[in-house]
Amino acid sequence: MSFGAVLRKKRIERHVSQQELSEMLFVTKQTISNWENNKREPSVLMLKRIGKALNISIDELLEEISEVYEE
């Protein structure tokens, strides 16, 4: 699963809209959309902020991505 798909899944599981997440992270809604559509990737610092905003660890956020590479 791509990072964008995982981000979208985790965001929806927590009932957070793209707009709400963008406001929490001080980025535009378009930035969130770009991440979720795999047009861009967030920086490591932003990964930490995403984890904090969604109340999940970076490991949890990236776990499903690493499973694809292990197969």
C-alpha positions as a printed Julia matrix, in Angstrom:
71×3 Matrix{Float64}:
   0.0    0.0    0.0
   1.33   3.44  -0.87
   1.94   6.16   1.7
  -0.95   8.16   0.26
  -3.38   5.26   0.65
  -2.25   4.65   4.22
  -2.56   8.33   5.11
  -6.06   8.48   3.64
  -7.07   5.29   5.49
  -5.76   6.49   8.85
  -7.3    9.96   8.39
 -10.71   8.52   7.55
 -10.54   5.99  10.42
 -10.15   8.96  12.77
 -13.0   10.91  11.11
 -10.73  13.78  10.09
 -11.34  15.61   6.81
  -8.56  16.79   4.53
  -9.46  20.36   5.5
  -9.26  19.6    9.22
  -5.9   17.85   8.84
  -4.54  20.69   6.75
  -5.49  23.17   9.48
  -3.83  21.01  12.16
  -0.62  20.87  10.13
  -0.67  24.47   8.86
  -0.61  23.37   5.23
  -3.14  23.69   2.43
  -5.84  21.14   1.68
  -4.11  20.72  -1.69
  -0.96  19.56   0.12
  -2.93  16.82   1.9
  -4.5   15.84  -1.43
  -1.06  15.7   -3.08
   0.2   13.38  -0.35
  -2.85  11.13  -0.55
  -2.6   10.95  -4.35
   1.15  10.22  -4.2
   2.07  13.36  -6.09
   4.34  14.47  -3.24
   5.68  13.02  -0.01
   5.86  14.77   3.35
   9.18  15.51   5.03
  10.29  13.54   8.08
   9.36  16.51  10.27
   5.9   16.56   8.71
   5.53  12.8    9.3
   6.01  13.5   13.0
   3.37  16.23  12.86
   0.95  13.97  10.98
   1.4   11.29  13.62
   0.73  13.76  16.39
  -2.32  15.23  14.62
  -3.84  11.79  14.02
  -2.69  10.46  17.39
  -0.68   7.59  15.9
   2.99   6.66  15.89
   5.13   7.08  12.81
   5.68   3.33  12.98
   1.94   2.74  12.7
   1.71   5.22   9.85
   4.52   3.54   7.92
   3.92  -0.08   8.95
   1.59  -0.96   6.08
   4.0    0.58   3.58
   6.93  -1.52   4.79
   4.85  -4.71   4.56
   4.62  -4.2    0.8
   8.39  -3.91   0.46
   8.99  -7.01   2.58
   6.86  -9.19   0.29
